[in-house]
Amino acid sequence: MSTQTSIEWTEQTWNPAVGCTKISPGCAHCYAEVMARRLKAMRVPGYENGFQLTLLPHRLEEPLNRTKPTVYFVNSMSDMFHKDIPDDYIRQVFDVIQRAPQHTFQVLTKWAERMAEFFKHYQPPRNAWVGVTVEDKKHGLPRLDWLCRVSAAVRFVSVEPLLEDLGRINLAGIHWVIVGGESGPKARPMREEWALKVKQQSEAQNVAFFFKQWGGWGADGKKRAKKHNGRLLEGRTWDAVPAGYSYCSLALENV
């Protein structure tokens, strides 16, 4: 089902599949895994298998029933390009996206090579924003090369959780960068200088920058509930979105 979300850079989530597999350090403390177990215990429909990959075709047409323009995060509880999701099912998801031009759909993956291979034979709809997660140098940065092979209207990068200094980043062909720290009881700290280096490189390369949150560790290096650490970086919020776009209902800055 489609639901409102507290994720700062989107409005609603749409999960035509749930469940996933851990493939890199960014997956270690997956929020979706914890949530899926909780929802299974609560006997919420769709989570009978917990965090085991499950296709939910009855959810495919949910966005078509909503006329109000909405920003959807696709598969917040899974990964659209997971190795076990058939190409045919992925095509069905993107066909729905194409049939709902009033909405914007954000598709984020760690399976970047599979995504690039899929889009060799399928053109992303204009209202599909395609992105990858970058958490570190070894596993995350190579995903940028695969992302840039996709001819999407908007290509974005979620640098969350940011686990180390990423060094120099080539953001050619990228429209949007989101940075955030890890949340939860086992959260790993994010240092301010790491986030600032990504911000500075985004600005230097004319890429919209969005700072999502500090997560479980504050800018002062102290661990506390994420709501107390907030979203301020250098004393202010950073809510830019790609040029030509805006989220009216979220009152975000259109750069």
KOLVOLO-807357 format. One record per residue (C-alpha): residue in three letters; residue number from 0; x, y, z. Coordinates in nm, 4 decimals. Example, Ala and Ser with C-alpha at 12.3 -4.5 7.8 and 13.67 -1.06 7.14 Angstrom:
2
+--------+-----+----------+----------+----------+
| residu | num |       xx |       yy |       zz |
+--------+-----+----------+----------+----------+
|    ALA |   0 |   1.2300 |  -0.4500 |   0.7800 |
|    SER |   1 |   1.3670 |  -0.1060 |   0.7140 |
+--------+-----+----------+----------+----------+
END
This chain:
255
+--------+-----+----------+----------+----------+
| residu | num |       xx |       yy |       zz |
+--------+-----+----------+----------+----------+
|    MET |   0 |   0.0000 |   0.0000 |   0.0000 |
|    SER |   1 |   0.1020 |   0.3618 |  -0.0498 |
|    THR |   2 |   0.1627 |   0.5467 |   0.2751 |
|    GLN |   3 |   0.2761 |   0.8869 |   0.3922 |
|    THR |   4 |   0.6304 |   0.8896 |   0.5223 |
|    SER |   5 |   0.8573 |   1.0945 |   0.7456 |
|    ILE |   6 |   1.1454 |   1.0597 |   0.4973 |
|    GLU |   7 |   1.2462 |   1.4191 |   0.4381 |
|    TRP |   8 |   1.3072 |   1.4043 |   0.0639 |
|    THR |   9 |   0.9833 |   1.2404 |  -0.0467 |
|    GLU |  10 |   0.6098 |   1.2432 |   0.0273 |
|    GLN |  11 |   0.4758 |   0.8890 |   0.0082 |
|    THR |  12 |   0.6128 |   0.5378 |  -0.0274 |
|    TRP |  13 |   0.4899 |   0.2783 |  -0.2749 |
|    ASN |  14 |   0.5996 |  -0.0807 |  -0.2239 |
|    PRO |  15 |   0.5017 |  -0.3208 |  -0.5037 |
|    ALA |  16 |   0.7654 |  -0.5481 |  -0.3501 |
|    VAL |  17 |   0.9003 |  -0.5890 |   0.0028 |
|    GLY |  18 |   1.2024 |  -0.7656 |   0.1476 |
|    CYS |  19 |   1.5646 |  -0.7565 |   0.0395 |
|    THR |  20 |   1.9164 |  -0.9014 |   0.0729 |
|    LYS |  21 |   2.2184 |  -0.7360 |   0.2316 |
|    ILE |  22 |   2.4965 |  -0.6738 |  -0.0202 |
|    SER |  23 |   2.7223 |  -0.4011 |   0.1245 |
|    PRO |  24 |   2.8165 |  -0.2223 |   0.4509 |
|    GLY |  25 |   2.5331 |   0.0258 |   0.4112 |
|    CYS |  26 |   2.2881 |  -0.2622 |   0.4590 |
|    ALA |  27 |   2.4257 |  -0.3708 |   0.7968 |
|    HIS |  28 |   2.1609 |  -0.2002 |   1.0105 |
|    CYS |  29 |   1.8792 |  -0.1843 |   0.7565 |
|    TYR |  30 |   1.5772 |   0.0068 |   0.8857 |
|    ALA |  31 |   1.3482 |  -0.1811 |   0.6457 |
|    GLU |  32 |   1.4506 |  -0.5177 |   0.7898 |
|    VAL |  33 |   1.3652 |  -0.4061 |   1.1427 |
|    MET |  34 |   1.0366 |  -0.2558 |   1.0277 |
|    ALA |  35 |   0.9414 |  -0.5655 |   0.8265 |
|    ARG |  36 |   0.9867 |  -0.7893 |   1.1300 |
|    ARG |  37 |   0.7715 |  -0.5548 |   1.3353 |
|    LEU |  38 |   0.5004 |  -0.5464 |   1.0700 |
|    LYS |  39 |   0.5052 |  -0.9252 |   1.0446 |
|    ALA |  40 |   0.4535 |  -0.9513 |   1.4199 |
|    MET |  41 |   0.1615 |  -0.7103 |   1.3859 |
|    ARG |  42 |   0.0216 |  -0.9269 |   1.1040 |
|    VAL |  43 |   0.0158 |  -0.6409 |   0.8584 |
|    PRO |  44 |  -0.0815 |  -0.7679 |   0.5094 |
|    GLY |  45 |   0.2158 |  -0.7970 |   0.2773 |
|    TYR |  46 |   0.4641 |  -0.8821 |   0.5503 |
|    GLU |  47 |   0.3700 |  -1.2445 |   0.6108 |
|    ASN |  48 |   0.7239 |  -1.3381 |   0.4976 |
|    GLY |  49 |   0.8958 |  -1.0725 |   0.7054 |
|    PHE |  50 |   1.1998 |  -0.9400 |   0.5194 |
|    GLN |  51 |   1.2087 |  -1.2201 |   0.2631 |
|    LEU |  52 |   1.1709 |  -1.0812 |  -0.0877 |
|    THR |  53 |   0.8022 |  -1.0835 |  -0.1791 |
|    LEU |  54 |   0.6318 |  -0.9449 |  -0.4904 |
|    LEU |  55 |   0.2959 |  -0.7767 |  -0.4282 |
|    PRO |  56 |   0.1319 |  -0.7349 |  -0.7708 |
|    HIS |  57 |  -0.1986 |  -0.6273 |  -0.6150 |
|    ARG |  58 |  -0.0236 |  -0.3021 |  -0.5181 |
|    LEU |  59 |   0.0960 |  -0.2214 |  -0.8690 |
|    GLU |  60 |  -0.1831 |   0.0169 |  -0.9680 |
|    GLU |  61 |  -0.2115 |   0.2068 |  -0.6389 |
|    PRO |  62 |  -0.0591 |   0.5328 |  -0.7744 |
|    LEU |  63 |  -0.3108 |   0.5323 |  -1.0599 |
|    ASN |  64 |  -0.5891 |   0.5780 |  -0.8068 |
|    ARG |  65 |  -0.4427 |   0.9051 |  -0.6769 |
|    THR |  66 |  -0.5004 |   1.2204 |  -0.8811 |
|    LYS |  67 |  -0.3156 |   1.4684 |  -0.6572 |
|    PRO |  68 |   0.0442 |   1.5090 |  -0.7795 |
|    THR |  69 |   0.2632 |   1.3197 |  -0.5346 |
|    VAL |  70 |   0.6314 |   1.2352 |  -0.4931 |
|    TYR |  71 |   0.6647 |   0.8594 |  -0.4400 |
|    PHE |  72 |   0.9670 |   0.6723 |  -0.3074 |
|    VAL |  73 |   0.9420 |   0.3362 |  -0.4851 |
|    ASN |  74 |   1.0191 |   0.0239 |  -0.2819 |
|    SER |  75 |   1.1282 |   0.1877 |   0.0406 |
|    MET |  76 |   1.0997 |  -0.1614 |   0.1929 |
|    SER |  77 |   1.2936 |  -0.3412 |  -0.0794 |
|    ASP |  78 |   1.5122 |  -0.2735 |  -0.3849 |
|    MET |  79 |   1.3515 |  -0.2511 |  -0.7278 |
|    PHE |  80 |   1.6575 |  -0.4027 |  -0.8954 |
|    HIS |  81 |   1.7143 |  -0.6893 |  -0.6532 |
|    LYS |  82 |   1.8578 |  -0.9845 |  -0.8429 |
|    ASP |  83 |   1.5483 |  -1.1975 |  -0.7800 |
|    ILE |  84 |   1.2879 |  -0.9505 |  -0.9085 |
|    PRO |  85 |   1.2088 |  -1.0554 |  -1.2684 |
|    ASP |  86 |   1.2652 |  -0.8060 |  -1.5485 |
|    ASP |  87 |   0.9015 |  -0.8433 |  -1.6465 |
|    TYR |  88 |   0.7874 |  -0.7304 |  -1.3031 |
|    ILE |  89 |   1.0222 |  -0.4303 |  -1.3111 |
|    ARG |  90 |   0.8753 |  -0.3366 |  -1.6499 |
|    GLN |  91 |   0.5264 |  -0.3544 |  -1.5001 |
|    VAL |  92 |   0.6316 |  -0.1121 |  -1.2256 |
|    PHE |  93 |   0.7756 |   0.1352 |  -1.4759 |
|    ASP |  94 |   0.4730 |   0.0996 |  -1.7007 |
|    VAL |  95 |   0.2580 |   0.2132 |  -1.4077 |
|    ILE |  96 |   0.4961 |   0.5063 |  -1.3554 |
|    GLN |  97 |   0.4524 |   0.6042 |  -1.7187 |
|    ARG |  98 |   0.0742 |   0.5829 |  -1.6844 |
|    ALA |  99 |   0.0806 |   0.8215 |  -1.3863 |
|    PRO | 100 |   0.2502 |   1.1347 |  -1.5268 |
|    GLN | 101 |   0.0975 |   1.3510 |  -1.2530 |
|    HIS | 102 |   0.3346 |   1.1897 |  -1.0016 |
|    THR | 103 |   0.7120 |   1.1830 |  -0.9541 |
|    PHE | 104 |   0.8681 |   0.8466 |  -0.8683 |
|    GLN | 105 |   1.2061 |   0.8116 |  -0.6975 |
|    VAL | 106 |   1.3718 |   0.4743 |  -0.7532 |
|    LEU | 107 |   1.6818 |   0.4107 |  -0.5408 |
|    THR | 108 |   1.9019 |   0.1020 |  -0.5662 |
|    LYS | 109 |   2.2227 |  -0.0607 |  -0.4478 |
|    TRP | 110 |   2.2006 |  -0.3079 |  -0.7375 |
|    ALA | 111 |   2.3386 |  -0.0477 |  -0.9783 |
|    GLU | 112 |   2.4856 |  -0.2834 |  -1.2378 |
|    ARG | 113 |   2.1537 |  -0.4660 |  -1.2740 |
|    MET | 114 |   1.9758 |  -0.1316 |  -1.3074 |
|    ALA | 115 |   2.2090 |  -0.0161 |  -1.5861 |
|    GLU | 116 |   2.1641 |  -0.3458 |  -1.7688 |
|    PHE | 117 |   1.7846 |  -0.3211 |  -1.7452 |
|    PHE | 118 |   1.7792 |   0.0309 |  -1.8874 |
|    LYS | 119 |   1.9813 |  -0.0743 |  -2.1920 |
|    HIS | 120 |   1.6519 |  -0.2063 |  -2.3225 |
|    TYR | 121 |   1.3975 |   0.0199 |  -2.1516 |
|    GLN | 122 |   1.3799 |   0.3985 |  -2.1501 |
|    PRO | 123 |   1.2927 |   0.5416 |  -1.8046 |
|    PRO | 124 |   0.9737 |   0.7495 |  -1.8069 |
|    ARG | 125 |   1.0300 |   1.1244 |  -1.7675 |
|    ASN | 126 |   0.8694 |   1.1200 |  -1.4220 |
|    ALA | 127 |   1.1066 |   0.8526 |  -1.2889 |
|    TRP | 128 |   1.4050 |   0.9770 |  -1.0897 |
|    VAL | 129 |   1.6713 |   0.7064 |  -1.0789 |
|    GLY | 130 |   1.9303 |   0.6896 |  -0.8020 |
|    VAL | 131 |   2.1941 |   0.4832 |  -0.6242 |
|    THR | 132 |   2.3148 |   0.4583 |  -0.2671 |
|    VAL | 133 |   2.6754 |   0.5547 |  -0.1911 |
|    GLU | 134 |   2.7912 |   0.4732 |   0.1600 |
|    ASP | 135 |   3.1672 |   0.4293 |   0.1140 |
|    LYS | 136 |   3.4456 |   0.4268 |  -0.1433 |
|    LYS | 137 |   3.4715 |   0.0535 |  -0.2118 |
|    HIS | 138 |   3.1072 |  -0.0397 |  -0.2599 |
|    GLY | 139 |   2.9321 |   0.2946 |  -0.3088 |
|    LEU | 140 |   3.1372 |   0.5080 |  -0.5466 |
|    PRO | 141 |   3.1482 |   0.2474 |  -0.8291 |
|    ARG | 142 |   2.7672 |   0.2676 |  -0.8426 |
|    LEU | 143 |   2.7977 |   0.6220 |  -0.9803 |
|    ASP | 144 |   2.9518 |   0.4888 |  -1.3004 |
|    TRP | 145 |   2.6553 |   0.2551 |  -1.3536 |
|    LEU | 146 |   2.4051 |   0.5292 |  -1.2723 |
|    CYS | 147 |   2.5489 |   0.7633 |  -1.5333 |
|    ARG | 148 |   2.4774 |   0.5059 |  -1.8021 |
|    VAL | 149 |   2.1035 |   0.5475 |  -1.7413 |
|    SER | 150 |   1.9332 |   0.8193 |  -1.9474 |
|    ALA | 151 |   1.6922 |   0.9280 |  -1.6753 |
|    ALA | 152 |   1.5520 |   1.2810 |  -1.6534 |
|    VAL | 153 |   1.6931 |   1.3022 |  -1.3006 |
|    ARG | 154 |   1.9808 |   1.0952 |  -1.1633 |
|    PHE | 155 |   2.0357 |   1.1189 |  -0.7892 |
|    VAL | 156 |   2.2622 |   0.9843 |  -0.5182 |
|    SER | 157 |   2.1660 |   0.8971 |  -0.1620 |
|    VAL | 158 |   2.4823 |   0.9221 |   0.0475 |
|    GLU | 159 |   2.3236 |   0.7545 |   0.3482 |
|    PRO | 160 |   2.4508 |   0.6215 |   0.5707 |
|    LEU | 161 |   2.7735 |   0.8120 |   0.5058 |
|    LEU | 162 |   3.0312 |   0.5809 |   0.6634 |
|    GLU | 163 |   3.3623 |   0.7416 |   0.5700 |
|    ASP | 164 |   3.5352 |   1.0260 |   0.3897 |
|    LEU | 165 |   3.4523 |   0.9636 |   0.0244 |
|    GLY | 166 |   3.7445 |   1.1666 |  -0.1067 |
|    ARG | 167 |   3.7072 |   1.3204 |  -0.4511 |
|    ILE | 168 |   3.3735 |   1.2462 |  -0.6205 |
|    ASN | 169 |   3.2955 |   1.2840 |  -0.9887 |
|    LEU | 170 |   2.9333 |   1.4020 |  -1.0017 |
|    ALA | 171 |   2.9200 |   1.4589 |  -1.3777 |
|    GLY | 172 |   2.5714 |   1.3693 |  -1.4972 |
|    ILE | 173 |   2.4244 |   1.3740 |  -1.1439 |
|    HIS | 174 |   2.1405 |   1.6147 |  -1.0628 |
|    TRP | 175 |   2.0851 |   1.5642 |  -0.6896 |
|    VAL | 176 |   2.2865 |   1.4540 |  -0.3861 |
|    ILE | 177 |   2.1279 |   1.3593 |  -0.0523 |
|    VAL | 178 |   2.3464 |   1.3123 |   0.2564 |
|    GLY | 179 |   2.2470 |   1.1565 |   0.5866 |
|    GLY | 180 |   2.3809 |   0.9762 |   0.8913 |
|    GLU | 181 |   2.2682 |   0.6376 |   1.0180 |
|    SER | 182 |   1.9868 |   0.5971 |   1.2721 |
|    GLY | 183 |   1.8948 |   0.3237 |   1.5161 |
|    PRO | 184 |   2.0540 |   0.1722 |   1.8271 |
|    LYS | 185 |   2.3571 |   0.0404 |   1.6336 |
|    ALA | 186 |   2.4107 |   0.3540 |   1.4269 |
|    ARG | 187 |   2.7624 |   0.4268 |   1.3093 |
|    PRO | 188 |   2.8781 |   0.7896 |   1.3418 |
|    MET | 189 |   2.9037 |   1.0349 |   1.0545 |
|    ARG | 190 |   3.1646 |   1.3084 |   1.0890 |
|    GLU | 191 |   3.0817 |   1.6647 |   0.9980 |
|    GLU | 192 |   3.3866 |   1.7000 |   0.7742 |
|    TRP | 193 |   3.2695 |   1.4032 |   0.5622 |
|    ALA | 194 |   2.9289 |   1.5623 |   0.5012 |
|    LEU | 195 |   3.0816 |   1.9041 |   0.4326 |
|    LYS | 196 |   3.3204 |   1.7600 |   0.1755 |
|    VAL | 197 |   3.0284 |   1.6077 |  -0.0161 |
|    LYS | 198 |   2.8376 |   1.9374 |   0.0085 |
|    GLN | 199 |   3.1332 |   2.1401 |  -0.1169 |
|    GLN | 200 |   3.1884 |   1.9088 |  -0.4126 |
|    SER | 201 |   2.8178 |   1.9140 |  -0.4975 |
|    GLU | 202 |   2.8189 |   2.2941 |  -0.5024 |
|    ALA | 203 |   3.1396 |   2.3071 |  -0.7063 |
|    GLN | 204 |   2.9853 |   2.0756 |  -0.9662 |
|    ASN | 205 |   2.6459 |   2.2524 |  -0.9696 |
|    VAL | 206 |   2.4555 |   1.9611 |  -0.8176 |
|    ALA | 207 |   2.1572 |   2.0250 |  -0.5883 |
|    PHE | 208 |   2.2435 |   1.9292 |  -0.2283 |
|    PHE | 209 |   2.0015 |   1.8004 |   0.0351 |
|    PHE | 210 |   2.1080 |   1.7286 |   0.3933 |
|    LYS | 211 |   1.8609 |   1.4744 |   0.5304 |
|    GLN | 212 |   1.9653 |   1.4239 |   0.8927 |
|    TRP | 213 |   2.2461 |   1.3583 |   1.1382 |
|    GLY | 214 |   2.0914 |   1.0333 |   1.2538 |
|    GLY | 215 |   2.2013 |   0.8719 |   1.5770 |
|    TRP | 216 |   2.5168 |   1.0809 |   1.6204 |
|    GLY | 217 |   2.5240 |   1.4585 |   1.6348 |
|    ALA | 218 |   2.7655 |   1.7048 |   1.4779 |
|    ASP | 219 |   2.9364 |   1.7149 |   1.8184 |
|    GLY | 220 |   3.0157 |   1.3436 |   1.8008 |
|    LYS | 221 |   2.7699 |   1.2509 |   2.0748 |
|    LYS | 222 |   2.5163 |   0.9722 |   2.0438 |
|    ARG | 223 |   2.1508 |   1.0547 |   2.1119 |
|    ALA | 224 |   1.8034 |   1.0113 |   1.9605 |
|    LYS | 225 |   1.8055 |   1.1365 |   1.6006 |
|    LYS | 226 |   1.5265 |   1.3862 |   1.6650 |
|    HIS | 227 |   1.7606 |   1.5695 |   1.9020 |
|    ASN | 228 |   2.0427 |   1.5780 |   1.6461 |
|    GLY | 229 |   1.8244 |   1.7379 |   1.3819 |
|    ARG | 230 |   1.9062 |   1.8406 |   1.0249 |
|    LEU | 231 |   2.1277 |   2.1477 |   1.0596 |
|    LEU | 232 |   2.4615 |   2.1576 |   0.8827 |
|    GLU | 233 |   2.6672 |   2.4729 |   0.9245 |
|    GLY | 234 |   2.3764 |   2.6174 |   1.1211 |
|    ARG | 235 |   2.1046 |   2.5767 |   0.8569 |
|    THR | 236 |   1.9029 |   2.3260 |   0.6581 |
|    TRP | 237 |   1.9925 |   2.2316 |   0.3001 |
|    ASP | 238 |   1.6814 |   2.1335 |   0.1044 |
|    ALA | 239 |   1.7695 |   2.1894 |  -0.2607 |
|    VAL | 240 |   1.6107 |   1.9754 |  -0.5300 |
|    PRO | 241 |   1.7086 |   1.9400 |  -0.8982 |
|    ALA | 242 |   1.6702 |   2.2463 |  -1.1181 |
|    GLY | 243 |   1.3234 |   2.2835 |  -1.2621 |
|    TYR | 244 |   1.1540 |   2.0819 |  -0.9895 |
|    SER | 245 |   0.9903 |   2.1704 |  -0.6605 |
|    TYR | 246 |   0.7929 |   2.0002 |  -0.3831 |
|    CYS | 247 |   0.5216 |   2.2532 |  -0.3073 |
|    SER | 248 |   0.3717 |   2.0537 |  -0.0223 |
|    LEU | 249 |   0.7095 |   2.0065 |   0.1431 |
|    ALA | 250 |   0.8096 |   2.3713 |   0.0966 |
|    LEU | 251 |   1.1510 |   2.2690 |  -0.0336 |
|    GLU | 252 |   1.3799 |   2.5048 |  -0.2204 |
|    ASN | 253 |   1.3746 |   2.4886 |  -0.5972 |
|    VAL | 254 |   1.7234 |   2.5653 |  -0.7237 |
+--------+-----+----------+----------+----------+
END
